[in-house]
Structures are given as C-alpha cells and as structure tokens.
Amino acid sequence: MIVIIIANNYVLFPYLELFTDKAIMLELPEGLFTLLTIGVGGYVVSRSGEKIAQSLKKPPEVIKNQE
C-alpha cells in the first residue's frame, strides 16, 4: 500500500495535475511515514555495520617500501 501511495504522489499526480483538476494526492499517514523512516534508517545502519565488520575482520595489509 505504501508503494502505491508514493507512486501516486510522486509519479502519477504531477502528470495528472497537468491535464486535469481532478487528480487526487493521497495522504501518507504519519505512523506509516514514521515506520518507513525507521525501516530505511535501520537498513542503512545494518548495511554500514556489516561493511565495517567485514573490514575489521580482514587482516591489515602490509605496506611495502618501494624504493
């Protein structure tokens, strides 16, 4: 449902508004917006943590003196 609301408000509505006055912009309930924000934020934090954990797991590379 959230995908339909976002697609309507940001893809369909602007184009329909150009041709007719009867286009309807759907409201995104505040609780649903909060859930979306927390979900995206949690995903970003978990992916960042995963990348950091992988980099800490690798042995450090030895810097060779090039002369």
N, C-alpha and C positions, 0 to 999 in steps of 0.2 A: 504494500500500500504506500509506503513512504517513497518508493521509486516512482510510482505513478504521480504522486503529488509534486515531487521535484521535477519530473519530466514535464508535467503540465505547466508549472510556474516558470521554468527557465528555458523551455524549448518551445512548447506549443503556444502558450499565452502571448508572448511577444509578437509572434507571427499572426495569430488570430486577431489580435488587437489592431493590427494594421488594416485589416479588411472588414471588421465588424465591431460594433459596440457591445455585442452580446457575449464576448469571451469572459469566462469565469476564472478568476485566480483562486485556487484552493488554499485554505489556511492550513499551515502546518502546526498542529497542537504543540504547546510549549513543552509538555512532557516528552513528546516524541522527538522534538528537536534536542532536548537535553540528553535523551537516550542515544541519539545519533552522535552527538558531540562526545559523549563518554566512550562510545564504541570506537569511533575513529581515533580518539586520543589513546585509548588502551591499545589499539592495534599498532599505532606509531611507537609507543613506548616499548611494547613487547618486541617489535622488529628491531628497534635500536638496541635493546638489551641482548637480543640474540646475536647481533653483529658484534657487539662489544665482547660477549662471552667467547665467540669464535676467535676474535683477535687475541684475547688473553690466553686462550688455550694453545695457540701456536708458539713454538719456541722462538725467542728473539733471533733475528738474523744477525750474523756476524759481519761487521763492516770491515772489508779488506782494504788495506792501504794500497793504493795504486800509485806506483812511482815509475 
